[in-house]
Amino acid sequence: MLTKTQAKIMQVFTAKITELFSIRSIERELKMNYSLVHRAIKPLIEKHKLLQSNKQNYLSLNYKENHDVLAFIEYQRRNEFLKKPKNTYLAMCLRDFVDEFKEENFVLLVFGSAVDKNDPNDIDILLIIDSMEKIEPAELQLHNTGRNYGVENLHVVAISYESVYEMLGLRDQHNVMNEVLNKHIIIHGAELFYRLLKKGRK
């Protein structure tokens, strides 16, 4: 079980999956005491295997293991995002879609400027489902759900698992999967997201 400090630290890493951090940068970002951060990080590396350290002592997220814990951290981030007053109708819209969508295994996330801007022009939504045939009806359902809650500015991108693997395999290419890794809020399917990431990002 993670402490509150460790959970806060993990939120930094799950928010920016591919980035490297020093302990000092984590301390500054969270406005915490250096020794407190240092003490909390050690078991995240050695015991929990959630973080890894390189030769220069920079830390990064280990996204290949403990997907249940990473999902728990992602859902903490989601809950904080959705409870903001500006996201009230978006929260109702997305929860309604998740409840009504007939598929079992899918990922739904918000990405782009909506993650950190108060008044984005568009709300970028990524939906990951298992086959191409389901993309068009799924996009239509999501747009219709948005209209029901007065959320008209949804920009929906729906892709299949195969597209996920293809995009993740092209690490240096600007594509939607590489974009979401460092700017996302996972609404549903966090464990599946990390399984896809493990398989696709070599």
LUMMAR-606527 format. One record per residue: residue number from 1; residue in one letter; chain; x, y, z of N, C-alpha, C in turn. Coordinates in steps of 0.02 Angstrom, whole numbers, plus 50000, padded with zeros to 5 digits. Each point is the difference from the previous one (the first is absolute). Layout:
   nr  rest  kette     nX     nY     nZ    caX    caY    caZ     cX     cY     cZ
  NUM     a      A      X      Y      Z      X      Y      Z      X      Y      Z
...
//
This chain:
   nr  rest  kette     nX     nY     nZ    caX    caY    caZ     cX     cY     cZ
    1     m      A  50042  49940  50000  49958  50060  50000  50044  50063  50000
    2     l      A  49983  50047  49958  50039  50062  49995  49978  50050  50053
    3     t      A  50047  50041  50023  49982  50055  50044  49971  50057  49958
    4     k      A  49971  50050  50033  49972  50058  49964  50055  50036  49961
    5     t      A  50059  50006  50031  50056  50033  49966  50020  49961  49938
    6     q      A  50004  49934  50006  50019  49959  49943  49948  50004  49944
    7     a      A  49937  50002  50019  49947  50006  49949  50005  50066  49963
    8     k      A  50015  50054  50036  50009  50066  49968  50059  49999  49952
    9     i      A  50054  49969  50021  50059  49994  49958  49983  49960  49937
   10     m      A  49963  49946  50008  49983  49958  49943  49954  50036  49951
   11     q      A  49960  50047  50025  49958  50039  49954  50042  50042  49953
   12     v      A  50056  50024  50023  50046  50038  49957  50025  49956  49943
   13     f      A  50019  49939  50017  50029  49955  49950  49948  49973  49951
   14     t      A  49939  49985  50025  49949  49975  49954  49973  50055  49955
   15     a      A  50005  50062  50022  49978  50056  49958  50046  50010  49940
   16     k      A  50064  49982  50008  50050  50010  49947  50041  49936  49994
   17     i      A  49970  49952  49966  50024  49931  50001  50071  49993  49974
   18     t      A  50019  50038  49950  50066  49989  49968  50055  50047  50026
   19     e      A  49982  50044  50046  50049  50050  50022  50046  49974  50056
   20     l      A  50058  50031  50005  50048  49986  50053  49997  50055  50052
   21     f      A  50006  49981  50064  49997  50049  50054  50058  49989  50048
   22     s      A  50025  50054  50028  50046  49996  50056  49959  50005  50064
   23     i      A  50029  49979  50055  49965  50008  50064  49988  50074  50014
   24     r      A  50048  50041  49981  49992  50073  50011  49941  50027  49961
   25     s      A  49990  49977  49938  49944  50026  49961  49933  49977  50028
   26     i      A  49997  49939  50029  49939  49976  50032  49986  50042  50062
   27     e      A  50052  50014  50038  49994  50041  50060  49970  50069  49983
   28     r      A  50026  50030  49946  49976  50066  49980  49927  49998  49975
   29     e      A  49986  49948  49961  49932  49995  49972  49948  49990  50053
   30     l      A  50016  49960  50050  49951  49985  50053  50007  50046  50061
   31     k      A  50052  50043  49998  50013  50046  50056  50006  49961  50066
   32     m      A  50041  49948  49998  50011  49958  50058  50074  50003  50021
   33     n      A  50012  49980  50061  50068  49997  50026  50041  49947  49963
   34     y      A  50063  50016  49984  50042  49955  49960  50008  49932  50034
   35     s      A  50014  50000  50064  50012  49936  50035  49937  49957  50002
   36     l      A  49941  50032  50005  49936  49964  50000  49990  49966  49932
   37     v      A  50014  50037  49947  49994  49973  49932  50050  49942  49990
   38     h      A  50061  50011  50022  50053  49949  49991  49981  49936  50036
   39     r      A  49975  50006  50062  49980  49941  50039  49941  49963  49967
   40     a      A  49954  50039  49972  49940  49969  49969  50017  49965  49935
   41     i      A  50049  50027  49963  50015  49973  49934  50037  49933  50004
   42     k      A  50043  49992  50049  50042  49940  50004  49959  49935  49995
   43     p      A  49947  49991  50041  49960  49939  49993  49960  49996  49935
   44     l      A  49986  50058  49969  49965  49998  49936  50044  49967  49946
   45     i      A  50066  50005  50009  50047  49968  49954  50013  49928  50021
   46     e      A  50020  49991  50063  50025  49935  50022  49946  49949  50018
   47     k      A  49949  50023  50036  49948  49954  50024  49942  49994  49950
   48     h      A  49973  50056  49979  49939  50000  49959  50014  49993  49926
   49     k      A  50063  50014  49978  50019  49995  49929  49957  50046  49956
   50     l      A  49978  50056  50027  49959  50047  49961  50042  50051  49963
   51     l      A  50060  50013  50026  50046  50048  49969  50066  49964  49985
   52     q      A  50037  50029  49953  50067  49974  49986  50048  50058  49995
   53     s      A  50063  49986  50017  50052  50051  50001  50054  49983  49948
   54     n      A  50022  50052  49963  50054  49987  49951  50068  50015  50031
   55     k      A  50053  49996  49960  50068  50009  50026  50012  50071  50026
   56     q      A  49962  50047  49973  50008  50070  50023  49953  50016  50059
   57     n      A  49967  49948  50026  49953  50007  50056  49937  50039  49982
   58     y      A  49984  50001  49936  49935  50028  49980  49948  49944  50004
   59     l      A  49940  50018  50020  49948  49951  50013  49948  50002  49944
   60     s      A  49972  49941  49985  49946  49996  49952  49949  49947  50023
   61     l      A  49942  50003  49970  49946  49953  50017  50015  49931  49970
   62     n      A  49991  49949  50041  50002  49931  49975  49929  49981  49982
   63     y      A  49983  50008  49936  49931  49988  49979  49987  49927  49980
   64     k      A  50050  49957  50010  49994  49931  49977  49976  49952  50055
   65     e      A  49995  50024  50062  49979  49957  50055  49948  50036  50043
   66     n      A  49969  49961  50045  49954  50027  50050  49947  50046  49970
   67     h      A  49967  49975  49948  49950  50042  49966  49940  50016  50044
   68     d      A  49986  49957  50048  49944  50015  50046  50015  50061  50043
   69     v      A  50062  50007  50022  50019  50058  50040  50001  50063  49956
   70     l      A  50027  49994  49940  50002  50058  49955  49929  50023  49983
   71     a      A  49954  49951  49992  49930  50018  49986  49970  50037  50060
   72     f      A  50015  49978  50060  49976  50033  50060  50023  50074  50002
   73     i      A  50063  50011  49983  50027  50068  49999  49966  50041  49945
   74     e      A  49991  49970  49942  49967  50035  49945  49928  50020  50019
   75     y      A  49966  49957  50037  49931  50016  50019  49998  50054  50055
   76     q      A  50052  50005  50039  50005  50057  50047  50005  50065  49960
   77     r      A  50042  49999  49948  50006  50059  49957  49934  50015  49965
   78     r      A  49966  49949  49976  49935  50009  49967  49950  50032  50047
   79     n      A  49996  49975  50061  49950  50026  50047  50012  50073  50017
   80     e      A  50064  50019  50006  50016  50070  50013  49981  50044  49941
   81     f      A  50010  49975  49940  49983  50037  49939  49924  50009  49993
   82     l      A  49963  49945  50010  49928  50003  49988  49962  50038  50054
   83     k      A  50029  50007  50059  49964  50036  50054  50007  50076  49994
   84     k      A  50043  50024  49955  50006  50072  49990  49935  50027  49973
   85     p      A  49977  50058  50027  49935  50028  49977  49995  50009  49924
   86     k      A  50056  50018  49968  49998  50012  49927  49986  49936  49961
   87     n      A  50011  49942  50032  49991  49936  49966  49936  49963  50019
   88     t      A  49954  50035  50032  49939  49968  50026  49962  49963  49945
   89     y      A  49985  50034  49945  49960  49969  49946  50041  49949  49961
   90     l      A  50064  50014  49992  50043  49951  49967  50002  49936  50041
   91     a      A  50005  50006  50066  50002  49941  50043  49936  49959  49992
   92     m      A  49942  50033  50000  49937  49964  49992  49997  49966  49932
   93     c      A  50022  50036  49948  50000  49973  49932  50043  49937  49996
   94     l      A  50061  50003  50025  50047  49944  49993  49977  49940  50042
   95     r      A  49974  50014  50060  49975  49944  50042  49941  49966  49967
   96     d      A  49956  50040  49970  49942  49973  49966  50023  49956  49941
   97     f      A  50048  50024  49962  50025  49961  49944  50029  49933  50023
   98     v      A  50041  50002  50052  50031  49938  50027  49946  49951  50022
   99     d      A  49946  50026  50033  49946  49956  50024  49961  49969  49942
  100     e      A  49990  50038  49946  49957  49978  49946  50037  49963  49944
  101     f      A  50065  50009  49995  50038  49970  49945  50001  49924  50008
  102     k      A  49985  49965  49946  49989  49928  50004  50065  49958  50003
  103     e      A  50056  50031  49982  50063  49962  50001  50026  49991  50071
  104     e      A  50035  49944  50012  50028  49988  50066  50071  50027  50006
  105     n      A  50041  49990  49949  50070  50017  50004  50015  50061  49956
  106     f      A  50003  50057  50030  50015  50061  49962  50035  50050  50046
  107     v      A  50034  50048  49968  50032  50054  50036  49967  50065  49979
  108     l      A  49984  50042  50048  49973  50066  49986  50042  50050  50038
  109     l      A  50027  50049  49965  50040  50051  50035  49993  50068  49969
  110     v      A  50014  50051  50039  50004  50069  49978  50073  50017  49990
  111     f      A  50016  50036  49947  50069  50019  49989  50005  50070  49972
  112     g      A  50061  50024  49993  50010  50066  49971  49986  50057  50048
  113     s      A  49979  50057  49972  49994  50061  50040  49946  49996  50054
  114     a      A  49950  49957  49991  49947  49993  50050  50027  49975  50067
  115     v      A  50057  49967  49999  50029  49972  50061  50022  50056  50048
  116     d      A  50028  50054  49972  50028  50051  50045  49977  50072  49986
  117     k      A  49955  50010  49951  49975  50068  49986  49930  50007  50028
  118     n      A  49985  50060  50024  49934  50012  50029  49945  50006  49947
  119     d      A  50017  50025  49940  49948  50011  49950  50026  49980  49931
  120     p      A  50010  49934  49989  50025  49978  49935  49948  50008  49945
  121     n      A  50022  50012  49939  49953  50006  49944  49965  49934  49988
  122     d      A  50039  49946  50002  49972  49933  49990  50021  49955  50058
  123     i      A  49959  49950  50012  50018  49949  50050  50018  49937  49960
  124     d      A  50064  49984  49999  50024  49943  49962  49989  49936  50040
  125     i      A  49966  49953  49968  49983  49935  50032  50030  49944  49957
  126     l      A  50034  49954  50032  50025  49941  49964  49963  49938  50026
  127     l      A  49973  49962  49953  49966  49937  50015  50038  49944  49965
  128     i      A  50021  49951  50039  50037  49943  49972  49956  49938  50007
  129     i      A  49984  49969  49942  49958  49941  50001  50033  49945  49958
  130     d      A  49973  49939  50004  50038  49943  49974  49997  49991  49924
  131     s      A  49953  50033  49965  49999  49989  49928  49977  50063  49962
  132     m      A  50023  50005  49938  49985  50058  49958  49925  50006  49987
  133     e      A  49964  49944  49995  49929  50002  49982  49958  50037  50051
  134     k      A  50024  50003  50062  49960  50030  50053  50013  50076  50007
  135     i      A  50048  50026  49962  50021  50069  50010  49945  50051  49985
  136     e      A  49969  49994  49941  49951  50051  49980  49939  50003  50047
  137     p      A  49968  49943  50016  49944  50005  50047  50020  50024  50070
  138     a      A  50061  49983  50021  50023  50022  50066  50010  50076  50001
  139     e      A  50029  50027  49947  50009  50073  49996  49932  50035  50000
  140     l      A  49953  49973  49963  49932  50029  49996  49967  50000  50069
  141     q      A  50006  49943  50036  49970  49995  50067  50031  50052  50047
  142     l      A  50065  50009  49996  50034  50047  50044  49978  50072  49985
  143     h      A  49996  50017  49936  49976  50067  49981  49928  50012  50023
  144     n      A  49958  49950  49992  49930  50006  50021  49995  50009  50076
  145     t      A  50041  49963  50037  50000  50007  50073  50022  50070  50019
  146     g      A  50051  50026  49966  50023  50068  50013  49945  50051  49989
  147     r      A  49962  49993  49945  49945  50047  49986  49947  49997  50054
  148     n      A  49987  49940  50027  49950  49993  50053  50016  50042  50061
  149     y      A  50065  50012  50012  50022  50038  50058  50024  50070  49981
  150     g      A  49987  50020  49938  50020  50067  49979  50075  50007  49990
  151     v      A  50035  49944  49993  50073  50002  49987  50009  49991  49925
  152     e      A  50000  50056  49964  49999  49998  49927  50070  49998  49969
  153     n      A  50050  50016  50041  50068  50009  49971  50045  49939  50009
  154     l      A  49969  49940  50000  50040  49939  50003  50034  49988  49933
  155     h      A  50065  49987  50002  50036  49978  49940  50022  49929  50013
  156     v      A  49964  49953  49969  50009  49929  50016  50046  49966  49949
  157     v      A  50050  49965  50026  50043  49958  49959  49991  49929  50025
  158     a      A  49979  49955  49956  49991  49929  50019  50049  49958  49959
  159     i      A  50036  49956  50033  50049  49958  49966  49996  49928  50027
  160     s      A  50027  49954  49962  50000  49929  50020  50065  49984  50037
  161     y      A  50001  49941  50031  50061  49977  50034  50059  49998  49951
  162     e      A  49987  49976  49939  50054  49994  49951  50030  50069  49984
  163     s      A  49958  50051  49995  50025  50068  49987  50042  50024  50059
  164     v      A  49980  49981  50060  50039  50018  50060  50070  49972  49995
  165     y      A  50005  49935  49984  50066  49968  49995  50043  50033  49945
  166     e      A  49967  50015  49944  50036  50030  49944  50028  50069  50019
  167     m      A  49959  50040  50032  50021  50068  50020  50054  49998  50053
  168     l      A  49991  49957  50050  50050  49996  50054  50067  49975  49974
  169     g      A  49999  49960  49947  50062  49975  49971  50040  50054  49966
  170     l      A  49968  50056  49984  50033  50056  49967  50012  50055  50052
  171     r      A  50049  49990  50042  50011  50043  50058  50012  50074  49982
  172     d      A  50033  50011  49944  50018  50069  49983  49948  50035  49956
  173     q      A  49948  49964  49983  49948  50029  49957  49949  50038  50042
  174     h      A  49976  50057  49973  49947  50036  50034  49934  49966  49983
  175     n      A  49972  49963  50047  49935  49969  49990  49962  50001  50067
  176     v      A  49937  49981  49996  49957  50009  50058  50023  49960  50061
  177     m      A  50026  49940  49990  50022  49959  50056  50061  50030  50034
  178     n      A  50047  50023  49960  50059  50032  50030  49982  50065  50035
  179     e      A  49948  50034  49975  49978  50062  50032  49967  49987  50068
  180     v      A  49959  49948  50003  49962  49989  50062  50044  49976  50058
  181     l      A  50058  49971  49985  50041  49972  50053  50018  50052  50053
  182     n      A  50009  50062  49980  50021  50051  50047  49948  50055  50011
  183     k      A  49939  49988  49977  49946  50048  50015  49933  49964  49993
  184     h      A  49979  49968  50054  49939  49960  49997  49967  49996  50069
  185     i      A  49935  49986  49999  49962  49979  50058  49961  49938  49979
  186     i      A  50016  49943  50029  49965  49938  49981  49934  49996  50038
  187     i      A  49946  49999  49963  49932  49996  50030  49981  49928  50014
  188     h      A  50018  49955  49955  49981  49929  50006  50053  49958  49964
  189     g      A  50014  49941  50028  50044  49953  49967  50073  50011  50012
  190     a      A  50018  50023  50059  50071  50017  50014  50045  49938  49997
  191     e      A  49977  49944  50028  50042  49940  49997  50011  49977  49928
  192     l      A  49947  50002  49960  50006  49982  49929  50048  50048  49965
  193     f      A  49996  50064  50016  50045  50050  49970  50073  49981  50012
  194     y      A  50016  49981  50061  50070  49983  50016  50020  49932  49969
  195     r      A  49953  49955  49993  50016  49937  49966  50016  50013  49925
  196     l      A  49960  50043  49969  50013  50018  49930  50067  50036  49994
  197     l      A  50014  50043  50048  50063  50038  50000  50060  49952  50006
  198     k      A  49994  49953  50045  50054  49951  50010  50013  49960  49937
  199     k      A  49947  49980  49966  50008  49959  49940  50023  50041  49940
  200     g      A  49979  50064  49996  50013  50039  49941  50065  50041  50001
  201     r      A  50021  50020  50060  50059  50045  50005  50060  49958  50020
  202     k      A  50039  49981  49952  50057  49956  50013  50061  50039  50027
//
